[in-house]
């Protein structure tokens, strides 16, 4: 799955946030770190968040007006957590302790 640098930044910040939740104000720091001065910072952030929501990587929390949703907070979903951990290089643990041992008598040699 191809993601932009801003979308990867959003996923990583959500993973670091308390309860996997961040506000849109935290994402504005991305542009301050990169010394980029785009014309429409909030528009770019909103588009990136909307695309992540469409891919079921994050969920948006906010207010609904008559015409649109105003997203105030972003929450990471299970699928987003797995992808963010993959970006950070954290390996997932598999539940190998639930496997039953193999009966040696039933194994054909």
C-alpha positions in Angstrom: 0.0 0.0 0.0 1.5 3.3 -1.1 1.2 6.1 1.4 2.6 9.7 1.3 5.1 10.9 3.8 2.4 12.9 5.6 0.2 9.9 5.9 3.1 7.8 7.3 3.7 10.7 9.8 0.1 10.7 10.8 0.1 6.9 11.5 3.4 7.1 13.5 2.1 10.0 15.6 -1.2 8.1 16.3 0.8 5.1 17.5 2.8 7.3 19.9 -0.3 9.2 21.2 -2.2 8.3 24.3 -4.9 5.7 23.5 -3.7 5.8 19.8 -5.4 9.2 19.5 -4.1 12.6 18.3 -5.6 16.0 17.4 -5.2 17.6 14.0 -3.0 20.3 15.7 -0.3 17.7 16.2 -0.1 17.0 12.5 0.6 20.7 11.8 4.1 20.1 13.3 4.9 18.0 10.2 5.1 21.2 8.0 7.1 23.1 10.6 9.7 20.2 10.8 10.1 20.1 7.0 10.3 23.9 6.6 7.6 23.7 3.9 5.2 26.6 3.5 2.2 25.2 1.6 -0.7 27.5 0.7 -3.3 25.3 2.4 -1.9 23.4 5.3 -5.2 22.3 6.8 -6.6 21.4 3.4 -3.7 19.1 2.8 -4.0 17.5 6.3 -7.7 17.0 5.8 -7.3 15.3 2.5 -4.6 13.0 3.9 -6.8 12.1 6.9 -9.8 11.5 4.7 -7.8 9.1 2.5 -6.6 7.2 5.6 -10.2 7.0 6.8 -11.3 5.6 3.4 -8.6 2.9 3.7 -9.8 2.0 7.3 -6.4 2.9 8.8 -7.8 5.6 11.1 -11.1 6.8 12.4 -12.1 10.4 12.7 -13.9 12.0 15.6 -15.5 15.4 15.2 -18.6 17.4 14.5 -21.2 17.0 11.8 -22.5 20.1 10.2 -25.3 20.3 7.6 -22.9 19.8 4.7 -19.8 18.0 6.0 -17.9 16.4 8.9 -15.3 18.5 10.7 -12.6 16.1 12.0 -11.0 17.1 15.3 -9.3 14.0 16.5 -7.9 10.9 14.8 -7.9 7.4 16.3 -5.8 4.5 14.9 -7.7 1.3 14.0 -6.3 -2.2 14.3 -5.3 -2.3 10.7 -3.6 1.1 11.1 -1.7 -0.1 14.2 -0.3 -3.0 12.3 0.8 -0.8 9.4 2.3 1.8 11.7 4.3 -0.8 13.6 5.5 -2.1 10.2 6.8 1.4 9.3 8.7 1.6 12.7 10.2 -1.9 12.2 8.4 -3.5 15.1 7.7 -7.1 14.5 4.3 -8.5 15.4 4.1 -11.4 17.9 2.2 -14.5 16.8 0.3 -16.5 19.4 2.4 -19.6 19.2 1.7 -20.6 22.7 -1.9 -21.6 21.7 -0.6 -24.3 19.3 -1.1 -28.0 20.3 2.0 -30.2 20.4 2.3 -32.7 17.5 1.7 -36.3 18.5 4.9 -38.1 17.4 3.0 -41.4 16.9 0.8 -40.0 14.3 3.7 -38.6 12.2 4.4 -40.9 9.3 8.1 -41.4 8.6 
